[in-house]
Amino acid sequence: MPRFELPPEWAPQSGVMITWPHADSDWRPWLDAVEPVYMALARHITRREKLLVNCHSAGHVAARLRDAGADPSRILLREIPSNDTWTRDYGPLTVMDRGRPHLLSFTFNGWGGKFAAPLDNLVTRRLHASGAFGALPLTPIDLVLEGGSIEVDGRGSLLTTEQCLLTPTRNPHLGRSEIEVQLRAAFGVTRILWLRHGHLAGDDTDSHIDTLARFCDPHTLAYVACDDRADEHFEDLRGMEAELRALRDPQGEPYHLVPLPWPAAKYDPEDGRRLAASYANFLIINGAVLVPTYQDPADGEALRRLAVCFPDRDIIGIDSLPLIRQNGSLHCITMQLPAGVV
């Protein structure tokens, strides 16, 4: 009988998985702007671990990675068709089964049917069939769930939002208690911590937790805080902050809360819509934390605050302004692969 446990992001990793932007995705008009983000990401990741890249053209991506100075010995390229590049939400969630990695493939329906995603929903299974994960087992799970919608502390707690997991466009046949049963079984958690507040304008994920609040260690939460009373986010994010203050860790102690700075509002230069810029969308890798920056005066303060949260890791800013034009950021385009996966 398997006993699954989802490791926290700071656990040792074998690599990171990404999907390279391509002309058949919504990135088509902005490929020249967004590819440098992926190149910088690849360079920093391959200094510390492997990089598994899903792509449409291995030759094109290999050339870009050479230009980026990425370590070719740590790159694995797979030509797998995809609709888009938000790997966090359709990549494998890797649990440990008595110390051995076990891949879980959940259903991805384009964030509740907002976008067509039939190819993305098959990426993990096609990668597995290609041998990208060796002989590791893969189990399909009949539950619509995106990786960006959950955070775990490695001590039995899972943090998520009601707005995302309880929206009827994902699992309309399941109520809150039934979803909790599935989360406990899939990830080996004992506590589900729900947030009712928290959203970012321009986010089409229904409030993924990885844009709002993140575990930095079992006792520390970094979260998005808005200090501008005139901003449309102020009241809701203040409500989320109050919820976080009320949470207790498994020992009954309050969490150490680290508010992240609020960048100036960013707008799409073409249609004027507000974009979801969040410093909470960082990626933890071996020895480093990769932090999205937005060419904003608050960038430096965000890096400083996260450096306090991760004193034993390098804090590296990556210009992610091109990413938020498609309503996501750095964490959204990546999926960490724990030790033993690649």
C-alpha positions as CSV (number, residue, x, y, z in Angstrom):
1,M,0.0,0.0,0.0
2,P,1.6,3.3,-1.1
3,R,2.2,6.0,1.6
4,F,2.7,9.2,-0.4
5,E,4.3,12.3,1.0
6,L,4.8,15.5,-1.0
7,P,8.2,17.0,-0.2
8,P,8.5,20.8,0.2
9,E,10.1,22.8,-2.5
10,W,13.3,23.3,-0.5
11,A,14.0,19.6,-0.4
12,P,17.0,18.4,-2.5
13,Q,16.2,18.4,-6.2
14,S,17.5,16.5,-9.2
15,G,16.2,19.1,-11.6
16,V,13.6,21.6,-12.8
17,M,11.1,21.1,-15.7
18,I,10.1,23.8,-18.1
19,T,8.3,24.1,-21.4
20,W,10.0,26.4,-23.9
21,P,7.8,29.1,-25.5
22,H,7.0,28.6,-29.1
23,A,5.1,30.1,-32.0
24,D,2.1,27.8,-31.6
25,S,1.4,29.2,-28.1
26,D,0.1,32.5,-26.9
27,W,3.7,33.7,-26.8
28,R,3.9,34.1,-30.5
29,P,3.8,37.9,-30.6
30,W,6.4,38.2,-27.8
31,L,8.9,35.4,-28.4
32,D,11.8,37.8,-28.7
33,A,11.0,39.3,-25.3
34,V,10.2,36.2,-23.4
35,E,13.0,33.8,-24.6
36,P,15.7,35.7,-22.7
37,V,13.7,35.1,-19.5
38,Y,13.9,31.3,-20.2
39,M,17.6,31.6,-21.1
40,A,18.5,33.3,-17.8
41,L,16.4,30.8,-15.9
42,A,18.3,27.9,-17.7
43,R,21.7,29.4,-17.0
44,H,21.1,29.7,-13.3
45,I,19.4,26.3,-12.9
46,T,22.0,24.3,-14.8
47,R,24.7,25.7,-12.5
48,R,23.0,23.8,-9.7
49,E,21.0,20.9,-11.1
50,K,19.5,19.4,-14.3
51,L,17.0,21.1,-16.6
52,L,14.3,19.1,-18.4
53,V,13.0,21.1,-21.3
54,N,9.8,20.2,-23.2
55,C,10.0,21.9,-26.6
56,H,8.7,21.9,-30.2
57,S,12.2,22.1,-31.8
58,A,15.2,20.7,-29.9
59,G,17.6,22.3,-32.3
60,H,16.2,25.8,-31.8
61,V,16.2,25.4,-28.0
62,A,19.7,23.9,-27.9
63,A,21.0,26.9,-29.8
64,R,19.3,29.3,-27.4
65,L,20.7,27.4,-24.4
66,R,24.2,27.6,-25.8
67,D,23.8,31.3,-26.3
68,A,22.6,31.5,-22.6
69,G,25.7,29.8,-21.3
70,A,23.7,27.0,-19.8
71,D,25.6,23.8,-18.9
72,P,24.9,21.4,-21.8
73,S,25.7,18.4,-19.6
74,R,22.7,19.1,-17.4
75,I,20.1,19.7,-20.1
76,L,17.6,17.1,-21.2
77,L,15.5,18.0,-24.3
78,R,12.2,16.3,-25.2
79,E,10.1,17.3,-28.2
80,I,6.6,17.1,-26.6
81,P,3.7,19.1,-28.1
82,S,2.1,21.7,-25.8
83,N,-0.5,24.4,-25.8
84,D,1.4,26.7,-23.5
85,T,4.3,26.9,-21.1
86,W,2.8,27.0,-17.6
87,T,4.5,23.9,-16.5
88,R,3.8,24.4,-12.8
89,D,0.2,23.6,-13.5
90,Y,0.4,20.5,-15.7
91,G,3.8,19.0,-14.8
92,P,4.2,16.0,-12.5
93,L,3.8,16.4,-8.8
94,T,6.4,14.1,-7.3
95,V,5.6,12.4,-4.0
96,M,7.8,10.0,-2.0
97,D,6.6,6.5,-1.5
98,R,8.8,5.0,1.3
99,G,11.7,7.0,0.1
100,R,11.3,6.4,-3.6
101,P,9.9,9.1,-6.0
102,H,6.5,8.4,-7.5
103,L,5.0,10.7,-10.1
104,L,1.4,11.9,-9.9
105,S,-0.4,13.3,-13.0
106,F,-3.5,15.3,-12.2
107,T,-6.1,16.5,-14.7
108,F,-5.4,20.0,-16.2
109,N,-8.4,21.7,-17.7
110,G,-7.0,25.1,-18.5
111,W,-7.8,26.7,-15.1
112,G,-11.4,25.7,-15.1
113,G,-12.0,25.7,-18.8
114,K,-10.7,29.3,-19.5
115,F,-8.3,28.1,-22.1
116,A,-7.9,25.0,-24.3
117,A,-5.3,22.7,-22.8
118,P,-5.6,19.1,-24.3
119,L,-1.9,18.9,-25.2
120,D,-0.8,20.3,-21.9
121,N,-2.9,17.8,-20.1
122,L,-0.9,15.0,-21.8
123,V,2.6,16.4,-21.3
124,T,3.5,14.5,-18.1
125,R,2.3,11.2,-19.5
126,R,4.0,11.7,-22.8
127,L,7.3,12.6,-21.0
128,H,7.0,9.5,-18.9
129,A,6.4,7.3,-22.0
130,S,9.5,8.9,-23.6
131,G,11.6,7.7,-20.7
132,A,12.3,11.1,-19.3
133,F,11.8,9.9,-15.8
134,G,13.4,6.5,-16.2
135,A,11.5,3.6,-14.6
136,L,9.7,5.7,-12.0
137,P,6.0,4.9,-11.5
138,L,3.4,7.4,-12.7
139,T,-0.2,7.4,-11.3
140,P,-3.0,9.4,-13.0
141,I,-5.2,11.1,-10.5
142,D,-8.8,11.8,-11.4
143,L,-8.9,15.3,-9.9
144,V,-8.5,18.7,-11.6
145,L,-5.6,20.2,-9.7
146,E,-2.7,22.6,-10.6
147,G,0.6,22.6,-8.9
148,G,0.5,26.3,-8.4
149,S,-2.7,25.9,-6.2
150,I,-0.9,24.1,-3.3
151,E,1.9,24.8,-0.9
152,V,3.3,22.2,1.7
153,D,5.6,22.6,4.6
154,G,7.0,19.1,4.8
155,R,5.4,18.7,8.2
156,G,1.9,17.6,7.3
157,S,0.4,21.0,6.4
158,L,-1.0,22.1,3.0
159,L,-1.9,25.7,2.2
160,T,-4.4,26.6,-0.5
161,T,-7.2,29.0,-1.4
162,E,-11.0,28.4,-1.4
163,Q,-11.4,30.5,-4.5
164,C,-9.3,28.1,-6.6
165,L,-9.9,24.6,-5.3
166,L,-13.6,25.1,-4.6
167,T,-14.5,26.8,-7.9
168,P,-17.2,24.7,-9.6
169,T,-15.4,24.7,-13.0
170,R,-12.7,22.3,-11.7
171,N,-14.4,19.6,-9.7
172,P,-18.1,20.4,-9.5
173,H,-19.0,17.0,-8.1
174,L,-16.8,17.4,-5.1
175,G,-17.3,19.5,-2.0
176,R,-14.7,20.9,0.4
177,S,-14.6,17.8,2.6
178,E,-14.3,15.4,-0.4
179,I,-11.4,17.5,-1.8
180,E,-9.7,17.4,1.5
181,V,-9.9,13.6,1.5
182,Q,-8.2,13.5,-1.9
183,L,-5.5,15.9,-0.9
184,R,-4.7,14.0,2.2
185,A,-4.5,10.7,0.3
186,A,-2.4,12.1,-2.6
187,F,0.1,14.1,-0.6
188,G,0.2,12.5,2.8
189,V,-0.8,15.7,4.6
190,T,-2.7,15.9,7.8
191,R,-3.9,19.5,7.8
192,I,-5.5,21.6,5.1
193,L,-5.1,25.4,5.7
194,W,-7.7,27.3,3.6
195,L,-7.5,31.0,2.7
196,R,-10.7,32.8,1.8
197,H,-9.1,36.1,0.9
198,G,-6.4,37.0,-1.7
199,H,-6.4,37.8,-5.4
200,L,-4.4,39.7,-8.0
201,A,-5.9,41.6,-10.8
202,G,-4.8,40.0,-14.1
203,D,-4.5,36.5,-12.6
204,D,-6.7,34.0,-14.3
205,T,-5.9,31.0,-12.0
206,D,-8.6,31.8,-9.5
207,S,-6.0,32.8,-6.9
208,H,-3.3,30.3,-7.0
209,I,-1.5,30.2,-3.6
210,D,1.9,30.5,-5.3
211,T,1.1,34.1,-6.3
212,L,0.0,35.0,-2.7
213,A,1.7,33.2,0.1
214,R,4.6,30.7,0.2
215,F,6.3,28.5,2.8
216,C,10.0,29.4,3.1
217,D,10.5,26.8,5.9
218,P,8.1,24.9,8.2
219,H,7.6,28.0,10.4
220,T,7.9,30.9,7.9
221,L,5.4,32.3,5.3
222,A,6.3,35.0,2.9
223,Y,3.2,36.7,1.5
224,V,2.0,39.5,-0.8
225,A,1.1,42.7,1.2
226,C,-0.4,45.8,-0.3
227,D,0.3,49.1,1.6
228,D,-1.5,51.4,-0.8
229,R,-4.9,52.1,0.6
230,A,-6.0,53.5,-2.8
231,D,-5.1,50.2,-4.6
232,E,-7.9,47.9,-5.5
233,H,-6.1,45.0,-3.8
234,F,-5.8,46.7,-0.4
235,E,-8.8,45.4,1.5
236,D,-8.7,41.9,0.2
237,L,-5.0,41.4,0.8
238,R,-5.4,42.9,4.3
239,G,-8.0,40.2,4.9
240,M,-5.6,37.6,3.7
241,E,-2.9,38.9,6.1
242,A,-5.4,38.6,9.0
243,E,-6.1,35.0,8.0
244,L,-2.3,34.2,7.9
245,R,-1.9,35.8,11.4
246,A,-4.6,33.5,12.7
247,L,-2.9,30.3,11.4
248,R,-0.9,28.1,13.7
249,D,1.8,25.6,12.9
250,P,1.5,21.9,13.9
251,Q,2.9,22.8,17.3
252,G,0.3,25.5,17.9
253,E,2.6,28.4,17.3
254,P,1.9,31.4,15.0
255,Y,3.9,31.5,11.8
256,H,6.7,33.9,11.3
257,L,5.2,36.2,8.6
258,V,7.3,38.1,6.1
259,P,5.4,40.7,4.0
260,L,6.7,41.1,0.5
261,P,6.8,44.6,-1.0
262,W,4.1,45.9,-3.3
263,P,5.4,46.8,-6.8
264,A,3.9,49.7,-8.7
265,A,0.9,48.7,-10.9
266,K,1.9,47.2,-14.2
267,Y,-0.3,47.4,-17.3
268,D,-0.3,45.7,-20.6
269,P,1.1,48.3,-23.1
270,E,-1.4,47.2,-25.8
271,D,-4.8,46.7,-24.1
272,G,-4.2,48.5,-20.8
273,R,-5.2,45.6,-18.5
274,R,-3.5,45.3,-15.2
275,L,-0.9,42.6,-14.9
276,A,-0.3,40.3,-11.9
277,A,3.1,41.2,-10.6
278,S,4.0,39.1,-7.5
279,Y,7.3,38.6,-5.7
280,A,5.7,35.5,-4.0
281,N,6.1,33.7,-7.3
282,F,9.7,32.7,-6.6
283,L,11.4,29.3,-7.3
284,I,13.5,27.5,-4.7
285,I,16.3,25.3,-6.2
286,N,19.4,23.7,-4.8
287,G,21.4,26.4,-3.2
288,A,19.4,29.4,-4.5
289,V,16.1,31.1,-4.8
290,L,15.2,32.6,-8.2
291,V,13.0,35.7,-7.6
292,P,10.9,37.4,-10.3
293,T,11.7,41.1,-10.7
294,Y,9.7,43.6,-12.6
295,Q,12.0,46.6,-13.4
296,D,10.4,48.2,-10.3
297,P,11.9,50.2,-7.4
298,A,10.6,47.5,-5.0
299,D,12.7,44.8,-6.7
300,G,15.7,45.3,-4.4
301,E,13.6,45.3,-1.2
302,A,11.9,42.0,-2.3
303,L,15.3,40.4,-2.8
304,R,16.5,41.6,0.6
305,R,13.4,40.3,2.4
306,L,13.7,36.9,0.8
307,A,17.4,36.8,1.6
308,V,16.4,36.9,5.3
309,C,14.0,34.0,4.7
310,F,16.7,31.9,2.9
311,P,20.0,32.8,4.6
312,D,21.8,29.7,3.3
313,R,20.8,30.2,-0.4
314,D,21.8,32.7,-3.1
315,I,19.0,35.1,-3.9
316,I,18.9,35.8,-7.7
317,G,16.6,38.2,-9.4
318,I,15.3,37.3,-12.9
319,D,13.6,40.0,-14.9
320,S,10.1,38.5,-15.3
321,L,8.2,41.5,-16.7
322,P,7.7,39.7,-20.1
323,L,6.1,36.8,-18.3
324,I,3.3,38.7,-16.7
325,R,1.9,39.8,-20.1
326,Q,0.5,36.2,-20.1
327,N,-0.8,36.4,-16.5
328,G,1.9,34.3,-14.8
329,S,5.4,34.6,-13.5
330,L,8.6,32.7,-12.6
331,H,7.2,29.9,-10.4
332,C,4.3,29.4,-12.8
333,I,6.7,28.3,-15.7
334,T,8.7,25.8,-13.7
335,M,8.2,22.5,-11.8
336,Q,10.9,21.3,-9.5
337,L,11.8,17.6,-9.7
338,P,12.9,16.1,-6.3
339,A,16.1,14.1,-6.0
340,G,15.9,10.8,-7.9
341,V,13.5,11.9,-10.6
342,V,16.0,12.8,-13.4
